[in-house]
Amino acid sequence: MAARAALADSAARADSTVLTGARVVLPTGTVENGRVTVDGTKIAAVAPDDAPARDLSGHWIVPGFVDLHNHGGGGASFTGGTTEDVLRGVRTHREHGTTTLVASLVTAETDFLARRAGALSELVEQGDLAGIHFEGPFISPCRKGAHSEELLRDPDPAEVRKLIDAARGTARMVTLATERPGGLDSVRLLAEHGVIAAVGHTDATYEQTVAAIDAGATVATHLFNAMPQIGHRAPGPIAALLEDERVTVELINDGTHLHPAALELAFHRAGAGRVAFITDAMDAAGFGDGRYQLGPLAVDVVDGVARLAEGGAIAGSTLTLDTAFRRAATVDRIPVEDIVRAISANPAKLLGVDDRVGSLETGKDADLVVLDESFRLKGVMRKGAWVIEP
């Protein structure tokens, strides 16, 4: 497949501009009446004397959001859509503050996933996507969620290798039921190739999860969902994933996937440095209610909640990260600096792109989000161009 034109950023790019007056969230804390200088595509220490200034008093400036786990949006699927569909989905999430996005694929035949990865890899190489995540087919039929059971398979290292090779260096994460035959060997293979092994859609015990972490697993796929719940005699995977300093836990903060008490437990036990907010979004994100397809399965979205048409299992989300941010700040009362770590800095570090994105620092890409005092999105900049101009 020939490379397509990359998703264009807004033409509203100034050579240099200075954003003043806002609360600016830096890695070292929040600066009142702060100043962010943008020169071309980068955050700069100083700007030319004639650089235009924009007063953003009464607003917040935070880093652009980084989504590790996203299946689509704007009516478009990353698993089944055309290149133009994928770009529409990316654009939808950019308009909600996600300036760095990993495309997640759902369970399908291995050959189909390999072809899909090859196609998406071109968009990674062009800079439209930050990588590819395989969520399935190597997951447990006991915890399949919105995945087609007849397409599931045990995590054979040879098949895992086939998928990461097909992605041509752009595979970033594979979700595995690590307790299944071949699971630990697959984790070791992924670790050797610099690909994140994520524990998810799993029926593992506490002990089996500890073994997976020791083998190299470093992420919990949407913690609490599609895994055994905590028991006082059988603590299961959740306890193992929360307690280990090597693991980052994904959380879907949409008010449907998690009770606020569960979110608070994750932040309290793992700490803000080991939490990554994700969307797990499907086609309907930023698009609306209706009937959709998630891989081969029909999904009904009603009042913004996605469920399988047959059986009613939750089927991803319609979440965008600006909504997750606002909910964390206003409902969960998480400190803004901790939200920024979970929604930008931590996932950027996991992806190995924290030298370019994830925080507001001199020399990094000028990716930022402007929020009002109520944490509603008012502006998005990506590489110095306004996606949404405040």
Backbone torsions as a table, in degrees:
resi	resn	phi	psi	omega
1	MET	NA	126.4	-179.3
2	ALA	-70.3	147.3	178.5
3	ALA	-63.8	138.6	178.0
4	ARG	-98.4	167.8	177.8
5	ALA	-62.0	134.9	179.1
6	ALA	-67.2	154.0	178.0
7	LEU	-62.3	118.4	-175.5
8	ALA	-74.8	136.5	170.1
9	ASP	-77.6	163.1	180.0
10	SER	-55.2	148.7	176.9
11	ALA	-74.4	-7.5	-175.4
12	ALA	-80.7	55.9	178.2
13	ARG	-105.6	124.0	174.2
14	ALA	-95.2	148.6	177.1
15	ASP	-57.6	-42.2	177.1
16	SER	-145.9	144.4	174.5
17	THR	-153.7	155.9	-180.0
18	VAL	-123.3	125.1	176.5
19	LEU	-101.6	123.3	-172.4
20	THR	-128.0	162.0	168.7
21	GLY	87.9	-15.9	-175.6
22	ALA	-86.2	166.2	166.0
23	ARG	-78.8	120.6	-175.3
24	VAL	-110.1	123.9	-178.6
25	VAL	-93.7	110.4	179.7
26	LEU	-105.3	166.7	176.4
27	PRO	-58.1	-25.5	-178.6
28	THR	-91.2	-3.9	-180.0
29	GLY	134.2	-175.5	-177.7
30	THR	-92.3	132.3	178.3
31	VAL	-106.1	119.5	175.1
32	GLU	-73.4	144.4	179.4
33	ASN	50.8	49.2	-174.1
34	GLY	-82.3	-179.1	-174.7
35	ARG	-144.8	126.7	175.5
36	VAL	-120.9	124.6	-179.9
37	THR	-106.5	126.8	178.9
38	VAL	-114.3	127.7	177.3
39	ASP	-125.4	108.0	-174.5
40	GLY	65.8	-120.1	-178.5
41	THR	-97.5	-1.3	-170.8
42	LYS	-118.4	158.3	169.3
43	ILE	-79.5	129.5	-174.8
44	ALA	-116.8	158.6	177.4
45	ALA	-76.2	-39.0	-179.2
46	VAL	-137.0	160.6	177.9
47	ALA	-124.5	157.8	174.4
48	PRO	-57.9	154.0	-177.2
49	ASP	-59.3	-29.2	-177.0
50	ASP	-94.1	10.9	179.3
51	ALA	-66.0	134.2	179.2
52	PRO	-65.9	147.8	179.6
53	ALA	-115.0	144.8	177.4
54	ARG	-126.2	122.0	-179.0
55	ASP	-84.0	116.6	179.9
56	LEU	-115.1	35.3	177.5
57	SER	-55.9	142.0	-178.8
58	GLY	82.4	9.0	-179.5
59	HIS	-124.0	169.3	171.2
60	TRP	-109.2	145.1	167.7
61	ILE	-119.0	121.0	-178.7
62	VAL	-128.2	162.6	178.6
63	PRO	-63.9	152.9	172.3
64	GLY	-56.1	146.6	-175.7
65	PHE	-79.4	152.3	-178.6
66	VAL	-125.8	116.4	-176.1
67	ASP	-107.4	115.5	-179.9
68	LEU	-77.7	-19.0	-164.0
69	HIS	-147.8	100.9	-171.4
70	ASN	-153.6	125.1	-176.1
71	HIS	-100.3	-6.9	179.3
72	GLY	151.5	-174.3	-179.8
73	GLY	172.5	169.2	-179.9
74	GLY	63.2	25.0	-177.2
75	GLY	83.4	6.6	-174.1
76	ALA	-117.4	142.8	179.7
77	SER	-107.1	136.4	174.5
78	PHE	-76.5	-23.4	-179.6
79	THR	-80.0	-38.9	-172.4
80	GLY	-121.7	-4.8	-174.2
81	GLY	-82.5	165.5	173.0
82	THR	-71.7	173.1	176.1
83	THR	-58.1	-41.3	179.1
84	GLU	-64.4	-36.4	176.6
85	ASP	-62.8	-46.6	-179.7
86	VAL	-58.2	-44.8	-179.7
87	LEU	-64.9	-33.9	176.3
88	ARG	-65.5	-41.0	176.3
89	GLY	-62.7	-43.2	177.8
90	VAL	-60.8	-44.5	-178.8
91	ARG	-62.0	-40.5	179.1
92	THR	-57.9	-46.8	-177.9
93	HIS	-72.5	-31.8	174.5
94	ARG	-60.4	-38.9	-179.9
95	GLU	-67.6	-11.2	175.4
96	HIS	-110.4	17.6	170.6
97	GLY	100.3	-6.7	-179.0
98	THR	-85.4	102.4	-177.8
99	THR	-93.8	-12.0	175.6
100	THR	-133.5	124.5	-170.6
101	LEU	-140.7	134.0	173.2
102	VAL	-99.1	131.5	178.7
103	ALA	-85.9	121.7	179.9
104	SER	-99.9	136.7	178.0
105	LEU	-107.6	142.7	177.9
106	VAL	-96.4	170.3	-176.5
107	THR	-53.5	133.1	175.6
108	ALA	-158.6	179.2	174.0
109	GLU	-60.1	144.2	-176.2
110	THR	-58.3	-42.0	-179.4
111	ASP	-63.2	-39.5	177.6
112	PHE	-63.8	-45.5	179.9
113	LEU	-62.7	-37.2	178.2
114	ALA	-63.6	-44.7	178.1
115	ARG	-64.1	-40.8	-179.3
116	ARG	-64.3	-41.2	179.0
117	ALA	-62.4	-40.9	178.0
118	GLY	-60.7	-39.8	179.4
119	ALA	-69.1	-45.6	-178.8
120	LEU	-67.5	-27.4	-179.0
121	SER	-60.1	-30.0	178.0
122	GLU	-65.0	-36.6	178.7
123	LEU	-72.6	-28.3	172.6
124	VAL	-67.5	-45.7	-179.0
125	GLU	-62.8	-30.7	178.5
126	GLN	-81.6	-10.5	177.8
127	GLY	94.3	4.9	179.6
128	ASP	-79.7	-32.2	177.1
129	LEU	-119.7	157.9	179.2
130	ALA	-99.6	-0.4	179.7
131	GLY	150.5	-176.1	-176.6
132	ILE	-125.0	138.6	177.5
133	HIS	-121.5	125.5	175.2
134	PHE	-95.9	105.4	174.1
135	GLU	-99.8	89.9	-171.2
136	GLY	100.1	158.7	16.9
137	PRO	-93.5	9.7	-169.1
138	PHE	-92.1	55.4	-175.2
139	ILE	-126.8	170.6	-173.1
140	SER	-82.8	132.9	174.8
141	PRO	-63.9	-20.9	177.7
142	CYS	-72.1	-22.1	-176.2
143	ARG	-132.7	43.8	-170.7
144	LYS	-73.5	-22.7	-178.4
145	GLY	57.2	-127.9	-177.7
146	ALA	-97.0	45.3	176.8
147	HIS	-118.8	145.9	-177.6
148	SER	-73.3	117.0	-172.9
149	GLU	-62.4	-36.9	-176.6
150	GLU	-69.0	-13.7	179.5
151	LEU	-98.5	-3.7	-179.0
152	LEU	-73.8	153.5	177.0
153	ARG	-152.7	159.5	176.8
154	ASP	-70.2	152.2	-174.9
155	PRO	-76.1	77.7	175.9
156	ASP	-69.5	121.6	-178.7
157	PRO	-54.2	-32.4	-180.0
158	ALA	-66.1	-39.3	178.6
159	GLU	-72.0	-38.4	176.0
160	VAL	-60.0	-44.7	179.3
161	ARG	-62.2	-38.0	179.2
162	LYS	-59.3	-41.9	-178.4
163	LEU	-70.1	-43.6	-178.4
164	ILE	-70.5	-30.4	174.6
165	ASP	-67.2	-39.5	-179.7
166	ALA	-63.7	-28.1	-179.6
167	ALA	-78.4	-5.8	173.1
168	ARG	53.3	48.3	176.2
169	GLY	85.2	3.4	-177.9
170	THR	-105.6	-1.2	175.3
171	ALA	-68.3	127.7	-179.5
172	ARG	-109.9	-28.8	-174.7
173	MET	-156.8	145.5	173.7
174	VAL	-131.7	126.4	176.0
175	THR	-89.8	131.7	-174.4
176	LEU	-134.2	146.2	162.1
177	ALA	-87.4	92.5	-167.4
178	THR	-69.5	-12.6	178.3
179	GLU	-79.8	-14.0	-178.7
180	ARG	-73.3	158.3	177.9
181	PRO	-54.8	132.2	-177.9
182	GLY	86.2	-3.0	-175.1
183	GLY	-64.1	-50.1	-177.2
184	LEU	-68.5	-38.2	176.9
185	ASP	-64.4	-35.7	178.0
186	SER	-68.1	-38.3	175.9
187	VAL	-60.4	-45.4	-180.0
188	ARG	-63.2	-40.3	178.2
189	LEU	-60.4	-46.6	-179.8
190	LEU	-61.8	-45.1	-179.9
191	ALA	-60.4	-39.8	179.3
192	GLU	-63.9	-29.0	-177.9
193	HIS	-99.4	10.1	176.0
194	GLY	71.1	25.6	178.2
195	VAL	-108.2	135.8	-178.6
196	ILE	-67.0	127.7	170.5
197	ALA	-96.3	119.7	-176.7
198	ALA	-112.3	133.7	177.5
199	VAL	-86.6	120.1	-179.4
200	GLY	-169.0	164.3	-174.1
201	HIS	45.1	54.9	-168.2
202	THR	-125.4	150.0	173.1
203	ASP	-114.0	26.4	-174.0
204	ALA	-68.9	152.6	170.1
205	THR	-81.7	173.3	174.4
206	TYR	-56.7	-48.4	-175.7
207	GLU	-65.0	-40.5	178.5
208	GLN	-65.8	-34.8	178.4
209	THR	-70.0	-39.8	175.4
210	VAL	-59.0	-41.8	178.9
211	ALA	-63.1	-38.4	179.1
212	ALA	-65.5	-40.7	178.3
213	ILE	-65.1	-42.8	178.1
214	ASP	-63.0	-29.0	178.4
215	ALA	-78.3	-15.5	176.8
216	GLY	131.2	1.7	177.6
217	ALA	-69.4	135.9	-173.7
218	THR	-130.5	0.2	-178.7
219	VAL	-135.3	144.1	170.2
220	ALA	-103.6	115.2	179.4
221	THR	-70.8	124.8	-175.7
222	HIS	26.3	75.2	-177.4
223	LEU	-48.8	143.1	-178.9
224	PHE	83.2	-28.7	-177.2
225	ASN	-96.4	139.6	177.8
226	ALA	60.3	43.5	175.0
227	MET	-159.7	158.7	178.0
228	PRO	-59.8	143.4	179.6
229	GLN	-82.6	165.6	-176.3
230	ILE	-67.7	129.4	172.5
231	GLY	-119.4	152.5	-175.5
232	HIS	-75.0	-19.3	174.3
233	ARG	-108.5	-25.1	177.8
234	ALA	-125.3	84.9	-171.2
235	PRO	-66.6	-19.7	173.6
236	GLY	68.6	-170.1	-173.6
237	PRO	-69.6	-30.2	-175.1
238	ILE	-60.2	-46.7	-179.2
239	ALA	-62.7	-42.9	-179.4
240	ALA	-63.5	-40.6	-177.5
241	LEU	-72.2	-35.4	179.9
242	LEU	-72.5	-33.2	-171.2
243	GLU	-85.2	-16.9	-172.3
244	ASP	-93.1	123.2	-176.1
245	GLU	-65.0	-13.9	-179.1
246	ARG	-83.6	-7.1	-170.3
247	VAL	-109.9	133.9	169.3
248	THR	-101.5	135.2	-175.8
249	VAL	-106.9	126.7	174.5
250	GLU	-78.6	139.7	176.4
251	LEU	-131.3	134.4	175.5
252	ILE	-101.5	101.3	-173.0
253	ASN	-96.6	70.5	-179.6
254	ASP	-113.8	1.3	-179.0
255	GLY	82.7	-6.1	178.0
256	THR	-108.6	-47.1	-177.0
257	HIS	-74.0	-27.1	-174.5
258	LEU	-137.6	136.1	167.1
259	HIS	-73.1	145.1	178.7
260	PRO	-53.0	-32.1	179.2
261	ALA	-67.2	-34.5	177.1
262	ALA	-67.9	-40.7	176.6
263	LEU	-61.7	-44.2	179.1
264	GLU	-62.3	-39.8	178.2
265	LEU	-60.5	-44.2	-179.2
266	ALA	-62.9	-46.0	178.8
267	PHE	-64.4	-39.6	-178.4
268	HIS	-67.9	-41.5	-174.5
269	ARG	-83.1	-43.2	-177.7
270	ALA	-85.5	-30.7	-174.6
271	GLY	86.2	155.3	-175.5
272	ALA	-62.7	-21.7	-179.3
273	GLY	-77.3	-7.0	-178.0
274	ARG	-124.8	21.8	178.1
275	VAL	-114.3	138.5	173.8
276	ALA	-128.8	115.4	172.4
277	PHE	-71.7	134.4	176.1
278	ILE	-129.4	167.9	173.1
279	THR	-98.2	-36.8	-167.3
280	ASP	51.9	34.0	-173.6
281	ALA	-69.2	147.5	170.9
282	MET	-115.1	-173.3	-170.5
283	ASP	-48.5	-36.7	-170.8
284	ALA	-72.7	-11.6	179.7
285	ALA	-58.7	126.4	-179.4
286	GLY	69.8	17.4	-174.5
287	PHE	-129.9	-46.8	176.8
288	GLY	132.8	173.7	179.8
289	ASP	-68.1	161.3	177.2
290	GLY	147.0	-169.0	178.5
291	ARG	-99.6	130.2	-177.8
292	TYR	-133.0	170.8	173.0
293	GLN	-114.8	132.4	171.4
294	LEU	-116.8	98.4	-167.9
295	GLY	61.8	-131.1	-179.2
296	PRO	-86.1	-0.1	-171.7
297	LEU	-102.3	139.8	177.6
298	ALA	-80.9	138.2	-178.1
299	VAL	-127.9	132.6	173.6
300	ASP	-105.2	128.8	176.7
301	VAL	-107.6	117.7	-178.9
302	VAL	-128.7	124.8	-177.9
303	ASP	53.3	37.1	175.0
304	GLY	80.1	3.2	179.4
305	VAL	-108.1	126.5	-177.3
306	ALA	-96.8	125.3	177.4
307	ARG	-137.3	148.7	176.2
308	LEU	-59.3	136.9	178.0
309	ALA	-61.6	-33.3	177.7
310	GLU	-108.4	111.1	176.9
311	GLY	103.6	-28.7	173.9
312	GLY	80.0	10.5	177.8
313	ALA	-65.0	145.1	175.6
314	ILE	-59.3	133.8	-173.5
315	ALA	-123.6	76.3	-175.9
316	GLY	71.0	-158.7	-177.3
317	SER	-140.7	173.4	170.7
318	THR	-111.3	21.8	-173.9
319	LEU	-74.0	146.3	164.7
320	THR	-119.5	154.8	-170.2
321	LEU	-71.3	-22.5	174.7
322	ASP	-65.1	-35.9	176.6
323	THR	-68.5	-40.5	177.1
324	ALA	-61.6	-40.0	178.7
325	PHE	-63.3	-50.1	-176.6
326	ARG	-62.5	-40.8	179.0
327	ARG	-64.5	-42.2	179.5
328	ALA	-60.6	-38.1	-177.2
329	ALA	-78.4	-39.0	-170.4
330	THR	-99.7	-30.3	-179.6
331	VAL	-98.3	-48.9	-175.9
332	ASP	-85.7	-14.5	176.8
333	ARG	58.1	38.9	175.6
334	ILE	-81.5	137.9	177.7
335	PRO	-56.4	141.0	-175.4
336	VAL	-57.9	-39.5	-179.6
337	GLU	-61.3	-36.0	178.7
338	ASP	-72.1	-36.3	176.3
339	ILE	-62.3	-43.1	-179.7
340	VAL	-61.6	-39.1	176.8
341	ARG	-62.3	-43.0	-175.9
342	ALA	-73.3	-28.7	-171.9
343	ILE	-102.6	-11.2	-177.1
344	SER	-136.4	-64.0	-169.9
345	ALA	-66.4	-47.1	-176.4
346	ASN	-65.4	-48.6	178.0
347	PRO	-64.9	-33.3	176.9
348	ALA	-62.8	-41.1	179.0
349	LYS	-65.1	-42.9	178.0
350	LEU	-58.4	-41.0	-178.2
351	LEU	-77.7	-9.2	-179.1
352	GLY	75.6	24.0	-179.9
353	VAL	-116.8	17.0	-177.3
354	ASP	-72.2	-5.3	171.5
355	ASP	-78.1	-12.9	-177.6
356	ARG	-118.5	-35.2	-174.1
357	VAL	-138.7	173.4	175.1
358	GLY	103.3	-13.3	178.1
359	SER	-157.4	159.8	178.9
360	LEU	-92.4	96.9	-178.8
361	GLU	-143.0	148.9	-179.9
362	THR	-55.5	132.7	178.0
363	GLY	93.4	-14.7	178.2
364	LYS	-85.1	164.5	177.6
365	ASP	-57.3	142.4	178.1
366	ALA	-80.4	70.6	176.0
367	ASP	-107.2	116.9	-177.0
368	LEU	-152.9	160.6	179.5
369	VAL	-126.7	136.5	176.5
370	VAL	-105.4	125.4	179.2
371	LEU	-120.4	148.8	175.6
372	ASP	-84.3	-174.9	-175.3
373	GLU	-64.6	-22.3	177.9
374	SER	-94.7	10.3	177.7
375	PHE	66.5	30.3	172.0
376	ARG	-93.3	137.7	-175.5
377	LEU	-66.9	131.8	179.3
378	LYS	-123.5	-19.1	-179.8
379	GLY	-160.9	150.3	176.4
380	VAL	-138.5	129.4	174.1
381	MET	-119.6	135.5	174.7
382	ARG	-129.5	122.1	-178.1
383	LYS	49.4	45.0	173.8
384	GLY	82.7	-2.5	-179.9
385	ALA	-109.6	136.6	177.3
386	TRP	-74.9	116.7	168.6
387	VAL	-76.3	-45.1	169.3
388	ILE	-128.8	120.9	-176.7
389	GLU	-90.3	126.8	-178.2
390	PRO	-72.5	NA	NA
